[in-house]
Amino acid sequence: MPESAADVAALQLLLDRSYAQAGAHLLRIHTPERRATAEEMVARLTGMCLLVVTTVSADGRPIGGPVDGVFYRGAFHFGSSPDSVRFRHIRVRPQVSATHLPGEEFAVTVHGRAVPIDIRADENAGFRQTLLDVYVPRYGPEWEQFLDSGPVYARIEPVRMFAFAMPPT
């Protein structure tokens, strides 16, 4: 778990603030006993988790699609090709929404800004190592060469985040 105690505390504040501003419909579904805490989220969001990331086209249309997501230091990160439609949108209109929905019992949705990050920069060495820890066991040591071949990554700076978790039966 790369999250520090401060990361978890900040994530819990974000969740609490998001629910305080949520609409009545969401609150009827995400009742207090059906909300994942920050600690529960970081425990569940390990390794690669599929996200559907939605960007905004030039004419205001939402365009969503699946990406590999990595939850690191309390925020979702994802990568793609530098010439992907997704990153072309993000460079001009960084507003995004993303949802991780592995099943009916758990869902995380975040709304915010995608901020491109340089995985070669010293300040992102921890994230780079997390990527290697996730993908090298899956794809082999040559995955690091792929990482260095040019995919781009972004961190979603959250404005609102909601985490739904069905209590055990």
Backbone as a chain_set.jsonl record, in Angstrom:
{"seq": "MPESAADVAALQLLLDRSYAQAGAHLLRIHTPERRATAEEMVARLTGMCLLVVTTVSADGRPIGGPVDGVFYRGAFHFGSSPDSVRFRHIRVRPQVSATHLPGEEFAVTVHGRAVPIDIRADENAGFRQTLLDVYVPRYGPEWEQFLDSGPVYARIEPVRMFAFAMPPT", "coords": {"N": [[0.847, -1.181, 0.0], [0.932, 1.988, -1.102], [-0.031, 4.309, -0.005], [0.181, 6.924, 2.329], [-0.452, 7.717, 5.812], [-1.346, 10.327, 5.808], [-2.243, 10.556, 3.158], [-4.441, 8.795, 3.213], [-6.053, 10.067, 5.102], [-6.585, 12.497, 3.763], [-7.977, 11.491, 1.578], [-10.244, 10.449, 2.867], [-11.385, 12.842, 3.789], [-12.024, 13.99, 1.307], [-13.95, 12.136, 0.37], [-15.93, 12.469, 2.386], [-16.58, 15.188, 2.032], [-17.535, 15.085, -0.596], [-19.828, 13.454, -0.345], [-21.297, 15.13, 1.317], [-22.077, 17.058, -0.466], [-23.61, 15.722, -2.252], [-26.418, 14.662, -4.3], [-29.921, 13.98, -3.597], [-30.857, 11.556, -4.746], [-28.494, 9.962, -5.157], [-27.698, 9.765, -2.494], [-29.729, 8.211, -1.419], [-29.084, 5.742, -2.387], [-26.347, 5.363, -1.811], [-26.177, 4.899, 1.082], [-25.123, 5.585, 4.495], [-24.122, 3.104, 5.578], [-23.401, 1.817, 3.283], [-21.175, 2.922, 2.206], [-17.844, 2.987, 1.241], [-14.994, 3.372, 3.243], [-12.054, 5.468, 3.26], [-9.869, 3.92, 4.058], [-10.834, 1.337, 3.492], [-11.061, 1.564, 0.725], [-8.343, 1.919, -0.179], [-7.346, -0.521, 0.581], [-8.727, -2.249, -1.098], [-8.229, -1.358, -3.684], [-5.866, -2.336, -5.204], [-3.019, -3.112, -7.212], [-3.677, -3.509, -10.727], [-6.614, -1.979, -11.867], [-9.547, -2.032, -13.705], [-10.744, 0.828, -15.34], [-13.333, 2.982, -16.486], [-12.83, 5.679, -18.307], [-13.957, 8.886, -18.926], [-13.838, 11.433, -21.256], [-14.077, 14.771, -22.683], [-15.304, 15.804, -25.764], [-14.513, 18.145, -28.453], [-16.931, 19.267, -29.247], [-18.428, 18.994, -26.985], [-19.346, 16.437, -26.406], [-19.512, 13.525, -24.368], [-16.978, 11.062, -24.164], [-16.302, 7.849, -23.495], [-14.21, 5.18, -22.323], [-12.504, 2.018, -21.706], [-9.649, 1.673, -19.564], [-6.48, 0.664, -18.183], [-6.262, 1.109, -14.814], [-4.496, 2.471, -12.032], [-4.441, 2.751, -8.646], [-2.912, 5.031, -6.731], [-1.28, 6.529, -4.085], [-3.685, 7.657, -3.185], [-5.086, 8.463, -5.454], [-6.488, 7.903, -8.712], [-4.643, 6.708, -11.472], [-3.796, 6.523, -14.917], [-2.916, 5.201, -18.148], [-2.109, 5.711, -21.651], [-1.774, 5.834, -25.22], [0.237, 8.453, -26.605], [-0.935, 9.579, -28.86], [-3.594, 9.011, -28.649], [-7.165, 9.447, -28.782], [-8.24, 10.002, -26.32], [-6.084, 11.251, -24.855], [-5.637, 13.422, -26.521], [-7.994, 14.857, -26.112], [-7.716, 15.385, -23.327], [-5.474, 17.067, -23.239], [-6.531, 19.475, -24.1], [-9.016, 19.811, -22.862], [-9.157, 19.072, -19.742], [-11.035, 17.948, -18.014], [-12.447, 15.12, -16.52], [-14.254, 12.078, -15.929], [-14.302, 9.079, -14.073], [-14.894, 5.611, -13.587], [-14.643, 2.798, -11.539], [-15.786, -0.375, -11.584], [-16.045, -3.255, -10.508], [-17.991, -5.062, -9.892], [-21.358, -5.578, -8.659], [-21.177, -5.147, -5.957], [-19.222, -3.273, -5.274], [-18.066, -0.065, -6.066], [-16.369, 2.692, -7.439], [-16.399, 6.067, -8.138], [-15.034, 8.879, -9.706], [-14.731, 12.355, -10.195], [-13.05, 14.894, -11.865], [-9.924, 16.414, -12.731], [-7.707, 15.489, -15.282], [-4.324, 15.168, -14.993], [-1.473, 15.247, -16.779], [1.408, 13.225, -16.234], [4.931, 12.859, -15.905], [6.515, 9.957, -16.175], [9.187, 9.526, -16.051], [10.294, 11.431, -14.472], [11.933, 12.393, -11.437], [10.258, 12.908, -9.235], [8.157, 11.218, -9.695], [9.038, 8.677, -9.342], [8.2, 6.732, -7.494], [5.63, 6.064, -8.429], [6.303, 5.066, -10.95], [7.748, 2.792, -10.15], [5.684, 1.399, -8.943], [4.105, 0.815, -11.203], [5.892, -0.945, -12.495], [5.978, -2.969, -10.572], [3.386, -3.921, -10.782], [3.041, -4.693, -13.509], [5.35, -6.083, -14.558], [5.462, -8.704, -13.323], [3.252, -9.781, -14.613], [3.649, -9.478, -17.422], [6.334, -9.842, -17.913], [9.913, -9.037, -17.823], [10.466, -7.463, -20.054], [8.47, -5.621, -20.164], [9.21, -3.242, -19.011], [10.701, -2.031, -21.012], [8.659, -1.468, -22.802], [7.299, 0.424, -21.233], [9.142, 2.485, -21.291], [8.972, 3.172, -23.931], [7.177, 5.122, -24.664], [4.367, 5.397, -23.778], [1.861, 7.498, -22.306], [0.949, 8.961, -19.173], [-1.543, 9.846, -16.752], [-2.746, 11.495, -13.843], [-5.688, 11.507, -11.971], [-6.863, 14.319, -10.634], [-8.869, 14.599, -8.036], [-12.1, 16.081, -7.726], [-14.561, 15.404, -6.803], [-15.505, 12.358, -5.227], [-16.881, 9.141, -4.985], [-17.597, 6.232, -3.173], [-18.905, 3.157, -3.221], [-19.954, 0.403, -1.33], [-21.228, -2.714, -0.791], [-22.474, -3.952, 2.216], [-21.262, -6.895, 3.931], [-23.194, -9.906, 3.685]], "CA": [[0.0, 0.0, 0.0], [1.797, 3.162, -1.162], [-0.665, 5.472, 0.616], [0.603, 7.289, 3.674], [-1.573, 8.068, 6.698], [-1.851, 11.627, 5.338], [-3.008, 10.281, 1.931], [-5.709, 8.183, 3.602], [-6.849, 11.115, 5.762], [-7.041, 13.425, 2.726], [-8.981, 10.768, 0.799], [-11.473, 10.403, 3.666], [-11.972, 14.192, 3.737], [-12.626, 14.134, -0.023], [-15.181, 11.341, 0.359], [-16.92, 13.125, 3.259], [-16.998, 16.429, 1.36], [-18.317, 14.701, -1.771], [-21.157, 13.027, 0.098], [-22.003, 16.293, 1.866], [-22.579, 17.834, -1.602], [-24.302, 14.811, -3.169], [-27.855, 14.813, -4.465], [-30.796, 13.082, -2.841], [-30.919, 10.221, -5.363], [-27.266, 9.237, -4.829], [-27.671, 9.486, -1.059], [-30.654, 7.109, -1.129], [-28.391, 4.507, -2.763], [-25.098, 5.329, -1.032], [-26.481, 5.163, 2.487], [-23.86, 5.516, 5.255], [-23.586, 1.742, 5.729], [-22.972, 1.345, 1.96], [-20.059, 3.75, 1.734], [-16.505, 2.507, 1.59], [-14.109, 4.371, 3.835], [-10.77, 5.61, 2.568], [-9.051, 2.744, 4.376], [-11.356, 0.205, 2.71], [-10.719, 1.785, -0.683], [-6.936, 1.64, -0.478], [-7.142, -1.962, 0.744], [-9.328, -2.964, -2.232], [-7.739, -0.854, -4.978], [-4.457, -2.686, -5.349], [-2.69, -3.62, -8.536], [-4.373, -2.866, -11.841], [-8.074, -2.073, -11.812], [-10.122, -1.447, -14.913], [-11.513, 2.066, -15.213], [-13.893, 3.61, -17.671], [-12.509, 7.105, -18.223], [-14.738, 9.68, -19.867], [-13.316, 12.756, -21.575], [-15.044, 15.635, -23.359], [-14.892, 16.16, -27.126], [-14.559, 19.58, -28.76], [-18.321, 19.723, -29.324], [-19.09, 18.761, -25.707], [-19.826, 15.062, -26.241], [-18.677, 12.66, -23.532], [-16.445, 9.87, -24.826], [-15.763, 6.986, -22.45], [-13.616, 3.92, -22.731], [-11.755, 1.336, -20.652], [-8.196, 1.797, -19.436], [-5.892, 0.107, -16.973], [-6.096, 2.113, -13.774], [-3.691, 2.138, -10.859], [-4.728, 3.662, -7.544], [-1.604, 5.283, -6.12], [-1.236, 7.707, -3.205], [-5.015, 8.219, -3.026], [-5.662, 8.967, -6.708], [-6.401, 7.017, -9.865], [-3.725, 7.024, -12.555], [-4.029, 5.673, -16.083], [-2.042, 5.496, -19.27], [-2.575, 5.474, -23.004], [-0.843, 6.283, -26.242], [0.221, 9.912, -26.714], [-1.795, 10.028, -29.959], [-4.961, 8.534, -28.441], [-8.219, 10.462, -28.686], [-8.353, 10.333, -24.891], [-5.083, 12.247, -24.455], [-5.871, 14.654, -27.291], [-9.026, 15.586, -25.359], [-7.184, 15.824, -22.032], [-4.557, 18.204, -23.417], [-7.308, 20.694, -24.337], [-10.102, 19.856, -21.869], [-8.712, 18.033, -18.806], [-12.102, 17.442, -17.165], [-12.727, 13.708, -16.74], [-14.91, 11.252, -14.926], [-13.863, 7.69, -14.198], [-15.568, 4.673, -12.694], [-14.169, 1.426, -11.368], [-16.992, -1.125, -11.237], [-15.747, -4.666, -10.705], [-19.206, -5.84, -9.663], [-22.438, -4.849, -8.01], [-20.907, -4.906, -4.538], [-18.206, -2.242, -5.044], [-17.916, 0.882, -7.176], [-15.752, 3.98, -7.121], [-16.517, 7.048, -9.213], [-14.301, 10.117, -9.435], [-14.864, 13.449, -11.153], [-11.95, 15.82, -11.617], [-9.05, 16.856, -13.812], [-6.584, 14.616, -15.606], [-3.069, 15.907, -15.029], [-0.407, 14.395, -17.312], [2.599, 13.111, -15.399], [6.114, 12.32, -16.571], [6.952, 8.819, -15.368], [10.654, 9.533, -15.979], [10.715, 12.464, -13.524], [12.284, 11.885, -10.11], [9.125, 12.985, -8.298], [7.215, 10.14, -10.015], [9.755, 7.396, -9.26], [7.37, 5.774, -6.758], [4.583, 5.595, -9.323], [6.958, 4.218, -11.959], [8.042, 1.501, -9.522], [4.393, 0.715, -8.779], [3.778, 0.243, -12.512], [6.756, -2.105, -12.714], [5.535, -4.015, -9.644], [2.112, -4.455, -11.266], [3.056, -5.255, -14.862], [6.452, -7.003, -14.867], [5.071, -10.101, -13.044], [2.213, -10.195, -15.561], [4.098, -9.489, -18.811], [7.757, -10.13, -18.001], [10.816, -7.89, -17.667], [10.456, -6.594, -21.239], [7.443, -4.593, -20.022], [9.88, -1.971, -18.715], [11.032, -1.431, -22.309], [7.409, -0.876, -23.28], [7.056, 1.63, -20.439], [10.067, 3.521, -21.758], [8.77, 3.404, -25.36], [6.384, 6.303, -24.951], [3.006, 5.623, -23.303], [1.723, 8.657, -21.42], [0.143, 8.692, -17.982], [-2.177, 10.981, -16.096], [-3.337, 11.314, -12.513], [-6.945, 12.242, -11.848], [-6.961, 15.172, -9.449], [-10.298, 14.5, -7.773], [-12.921, 17.147, -7.154], [-15.539, 14.609, -6.062], [-15.292, 10.921, -5.311], [-17.883, 8.367, -4.281], [-17.19, 4.835, -3.07], [-20.031, 2.33, -2.798], [-19.587, -0.966, -0.944], [-22.312, -3.45, -0.143], [-22.007, -4.636, 3.434], [-21.349, -8.354, 3.83], [-24.502, -10.451, 4.104]], "C": [[0.887, 1.237, 0.0], [1.206, 4.394, -0.474], [-0.138, 5.676, 2.026], [-0.642, 7.559, 4.514], [-2.187, 9.398, 6.255], [-2.669, 11.453, 4.053], [-4.39, 9.735, 2.277], [-6.619, 9.221, 4.261], [-7.404, 12.098, 4.732], [-8.128, 12.775, 1.868], [-10.303, 10.701, 1.559], [-12.154, 11.764, 3.685], [-12.651, 14.435, 2.396], [-13.94, 13.371, -0.095], [-16.272, 12.024, 1.182], [-17.463, 14.39, 2.614], [-17.879, 16.124, 0.145], [-19.724, 14.276, -1.374], [-21.956, 14.179, 0.686], [-22.623, 17.137, 0.754], [-23.416, 16.987, -2.566], [-25.796, 15.092, -3.207], [-28.631, 13.733, -3.726], [-30.813, 11.669, -3.426], [-29.686, 9.395, -4.998], [-27.259, 8.85, -3.352], [-28.663, 8.399, -0.649], [-30.006, 5.753, -1.449], [-27.134, 4.318, -1.917], [-25.404, 5.725, 0.41], [-25.192, 5.015, 3.296], [-23.281, 4.112, 5.4], [-23.117, 1.153, 4.404], [-21.848, 2.199, 1.379], [-18.744, 3.131, 2.184], [-15.723, 3.66, 2.203], [-12.834, 4.453, 2.998], [-9.887, 4.393, 2.828], [-9.516, 1.516, 3.593], [-10.984, 0.349, 1.234], [-9.277, 1.411, -0.972], [-6.62, 0.154, -0.301], [-7.652, -2.735, -0.474], [-8.718, -2.573, -3.575], [-6.241, -1.083, -5.101], [-4.222, -3.251, -6.741], [-3.402, -2.837, -9.624], [-5.867, -3.054, -11.646], [-8.624, -1.37, -13.049], [-10.954, -0.218, -14.566], [-12.18, 2.353, -16.547], [-13.667, 5.1, -17.463], [-13.284, 7.822, -19.32], [-14.116, 11.057, -20.004], [-14.399, 13.528, -22.317], [-14.494, 16.032, -24.724], [-15.025, 17.666, -27.341], [-15.986, 20.117, -28.827], [-19.132, 19.339, -28.091], [-19.632, 17.363, -25.494], [-18.917, 14.289, -25.296], [-18.241, 11.435, -24.324], [-15.775, 9.043, -23.73], [-15.189, 5.712, -23.015], [-12.782, 3.33, -21.615], [-10.254, 1.605, -20.735], [-7.754, 0.998, -18.212], [-5.719, 1.258, -15.991], [-5.219, 1.582, -12.66], [-3.999, 3.195, -9.808], [-3.436, 3.814, -6.759], [-1.667, 6.584, -5.355], [-2.588, 8.433, -3.173], [-5.656, 8.771, -4.281], [-5.531, 7.905, -7.793], [-5.418, 7.589, -10.877], [-4.058, 6.084, -13.702], [-3.11, 6.104, -17.208], [-2.72, 5.206, -20.592], [-1.474, 5.896, -23.965], [-0.889, 7.807, -26.329], [-0.676, 10.417, -27.841], [-3.235, 9.517, -29.824], [-5.94, 9.715, -28.395], [-8.331, 10.945, -27.236], [-7.354, 11.427, -24.5], [-5.158, 13.512, -25.3], [-6.935, 15.494, -26.58], [-8.447, 16.188, -24.08], [-6.26, 17.026, -22.178], [-5.309, 19.521, -23.559], [-8.372, 20.899, -23.262], [-9.814, 18.758, -20.848], [-9.807, 17.457, -17.907], [-12.414, 15.993, -17.531], [-13.623, 13.175, -15.625], [-14.408, 9.836, -15.154], [-14.62, 6.848, -13.187], [-14.852, 3.338, -12.729], [-15.363, 0.649, -10.839], [-16.733, -2.615, -11.465], [-16.964, -5.573, -10.53], [-20.207, -5.009, -8.904], [-22.102, -4.44, -6.581], [-19.902, -3.792, -4.256], [-18.094, -1.365, -6.282], [-17.278, 2.158, -6.656], [-15.89, 4.866, -8.346], [-15.801, 8.309, -8.779], [-14.57, 11.097, -10.568], [-13.733, 14.428, -10.84], [-11.228, 16.202, -12.89], [-7.96, 15.842, -14.031], [-5.339, 15.482, -15.768], [-1.988, 14.976, -15.573], [0.801, 14.391, -16.382], [3.723, 12.469, -16.211], [6.652, 11.189, -15.705], [8.471, 8.709, -15.271], [11.169, 10.534, -14.948], [10.953, 11.856, -12.138], [11.094, 11.877, -9.157], [8.077, 11.897, -8.557], [7.867, 8.756, -9.968], [8.93, 6.341, -8.524], [6.259, 5.212, -7.623], [5.168, 4.682, -10.403], [7.234, 2.839, -11.379], [6.759, 0.711, -9.292], [3.956, 0.088, -10.093], [4.606, -1.006, -12.782], [6.324, -3.267, -11.819], [4.247, -4.683, -10.118], [2.3, -5.245, -12.561], [4.19, -6.224, -15.177], [6.092, -8.447, -14.494], [4.058, -10.64, -14.058], [2.77, -10.403, -16.965], [5.587, -9.768, -18.991], [8.603, -8.865, -17.976], [10.848, -6.955, -18.872], [9.389, -5.509, -21.147], [8.078, -3.236, -19.696], [10.305, -1.278, -20.002], [9.792, -0.797, -22.928], [7.131, 0.435, -22.546], [7.925, 2.786, -20.921], [9.864, 3.874, -23.228], [7.818, 4.558, -25.674], [4.939, 6.382, -24.498], [2.993, 6.829, -22.361], [0.765, 8.299, -20.29], [-0.434, 9.995, -17.442], [-2.685, 10.542, -14.728], [-4.648, 12.092, -12.51], [-6.927, 12.992, -10.527], [-8.439, 15.26, -9.112], [-10.907, 15.787, -7.22], [-14.006, 16.504, -6.292], [-15.23, 13.139, -6.269], [-16.342, 10.224, -4.45], [-17.466, 6.903, -4.306], [-18.319, 4.035, -2.429], [-19.524, 0.936, -2.46], [-20.762, -1.606, -0.238], [-21.766, -4.101, 1.117], [-22.127, -6.158, 3.263], [-22.709, -8.845, 4.321], [-24.339, -11.517, 5.151]], "O": [[1.539, 1.517, 1.006], [1.879, 5.42, -0.372], [-0.025, 4.734, 2.81], [-1.752, 7.622, 3.988], [-3.404, 9.575, 6.319], [-3.681, 12.129, 3.874], [-5.392, 10.162, 1.703], [-7.822, 9.247, 4.003], [-8.568, 12.49, 4.818], [-9.09, 13.437, 1.476], [-11.367, 10.876, 0.965], [-13.381, 11.837, 3.606], [-13.734, 15.019, 2.346], [-14.94, 13.906, -0.574], [-17.409, 12.144, 0.728], [-18.669, 14.639, 2.645], [-18.856, 16.828, -0.109], [-20.701, 14.691, -1.998], [-23.181, 14.199, 0.564], [-23.592, 17.857, 0.997], [-23.879, 17.493, -3.589], [-26.363, 15.676, -2.284], [-28.078, 12.722, -3.293], [-30.787, 10.691, -2.678], [-29.819, 8.247, -4.573], [-26.861, 7.74, -2.999], [-28.458, 7.734, 0.366], [-30.352, 4.739, -0.843], [-26.895, 3.239, -1.376], [-24.944, 6.76, 0.893], [-24.251, 4.376, 2.825], [-22.062, 3.947, 5.349], [-22.495, 0.091, 4.395], [-21.614, 2.181, 0.17], [-18.563, 2.797, 3.354], [-15.793, 4.792, 1.723], [-12.581, 3.608, 2.139], [-9.231, 3.895, 1.914], [-8.696, 0.747, 3.091], [-10.635, -0.631, 0.577], [-9.01, 0.662, -1.912], [-5.723, -0.371, -0.961], [-7.078, -3.759, -0.843], [-8.698, -3.381, -4.504], [-5.452, -0.139, -5.102], [-5.131, -3.801, -7.364], [-3.695, -1.652, -9.464], [-6.331, -4.142, -11.306], [-8.215, -0.259, -13.387], [-11.754, -0.226, -13.631], [-11.654, 2.009, -17.605], [-14.239, 5.707, -16.557], [-13.267, 7.419, -20.483], [-13.894, 11.759, -19.018], [-15.494, 13.017, -22.551], [-13.374, 16.529, -24.836], [-15.585, 18.371, -26.502], [-16.23, 21.279, -28.505], [-20.363, 19.35, -28.123], [-20.313, 17.115, -24.499], [-17.693, 14.378, -25.399], [-19.03, 10.845, -25.061], [-14.803, 9.481, -23.116], [-15.627, 5.224, -24.057], [-12.391, 4.034, -20.685], [-9.68, 1.742, -21.815], [-8.554, 0.698, -17.326], [-5.093, 2.267, -16.316], [-5.204, 0.383, -12.383], [-3.836, 4.391, -10.051], [-2.925, 2.848, -6.191], [-2.057, 7.619, -5.897], [-2.639, 9.662, -3.137], [-6.663, 9.475, -4.2], [-4.589, 7.112, -7.795], [-5.372, 8.798, -11.105], [-4.545, 4.975, -13.483], [-2.594, 7.221, -17.221], [-3.759, 4.548, -20.651], [-0.376, 6.268, -23.549], [-1.953, 8.397, -26.144], [-1.135, 11.558, -27.795], [-4.007, 9.584, -30.781], [-5.576, 10.828, -28.017], [-8.495, 12.136, -26.972], [-7.736, 12.42, -23.881], [-4.774, 14.582, -24.827], [-6.787, 16.71, -26.461], [-8.664, 17.364, -23.789], [-6.264, 17.914, -21.325], [-4.79, 20.572, -23.184], [-8.6, 22.02, -22.808], [-10.196, 17.609, -21.072], [-9.53, 16.56, -17.111], [-12.619, 15.672, -18.702], [-13.724, 13.751, -14.542], [-14.124, 9.44, -16.285], [-14.943, 7.299, -12.088], [-14.504, 2.82, -13.79], [-15.895, 0.967, -9.775], [-17.144, -3.174, -12.481], [-16.957, -6.721, -10.974], [-19.933, -3.864, -8.546], [-22.679, -3.489, -6.055], [-19.743, -3.398, -3.101], [-18.035, -1.863, -7.406], [-17.607, 2.638, -5.571], [-15.54, 4.466, -9.457], [-15.934, 8.758, -7.641], [-14.629, 10.721, -11.738], [-13.491, 14.749, -9.676], [-11.817, 16.303, -13.967], [-7.344, 15.376, -13.072], [-5.31, 16.409, -16.577], [-1.619, 14.011, -14.904], [1.169, 15.42, -15.816], [3.48, 11.642, -17.09], [7.185, 11.434, -14.623], [8.989, 7.898, -14.504], [12.345, 10.499, -14.585], [10.259, 10.926, -11.727], [10.936, 10.949, -8.363], [7.199, 11.679, -7.721], [7.317, 7.785, -10.488], [8.962, 5.169, -8.899], [5.97, 4.017, -7.565], [4.588, 3.646, -10.728], [6.987, 1.827, -12.036], [6.75, -0.512, -9.433], [3.485, -1.049, -10.106], [4.076, -2.014, -13.248], [6.307, -4.417, -12.258], [4.04, -5.873, -9.884], [1.772, -6.35, -12.693], [4.003, -7.118, -16.002], [6.387, -9.353, -15.274], [4.026, -11.843, -14.32], [2.422, -11.376, -17.635], [6.049, -9.914, -20.123], [8.081, -7.756, -18.093], [11.213, -5.787, -18.74], [9.386, -4.576, -21.95], [7.535, -2.195, -20.068], [10.273, -0.049, -20.075], [9.867, 0.285, -23.51], [6.772, 1.436, -23.166], [7.482, 3.934, -20.951], [10.519, 4.787, -23.73], [7.669, 4.931, -26.838], [4.292, 7.382, -24.811], [3.99, 7.134, -21.707], [-0.111, 7.446, -20.44], [0.109, 11.08, -17.649], [-3.005, 9.375, -14.502], [-4.7, 13.22, -13.001], [-6.968, 12.396, -9.451], [-9.193, 15.925, -9.823], [-10.324, 16.473, -6.38], [-14.327, 16.986, -5.206], [-14.761, 12.724, -7.329], [-16.647, 10.658, -3.339], [-17.032, 6.393, -5.339], [-18.642, 4.213, -1.254], [-18.75, 0.353, -3.22], [-21.236, -1.108, 0.783], [-20.71, -4.732, 1.085], [-22.995, -6.639, 2.535], [-23.296, -8.28, 5.244], [-25.329, -12.082, 5.616]]}, "num_chains": 1, "name": "protein.A"}
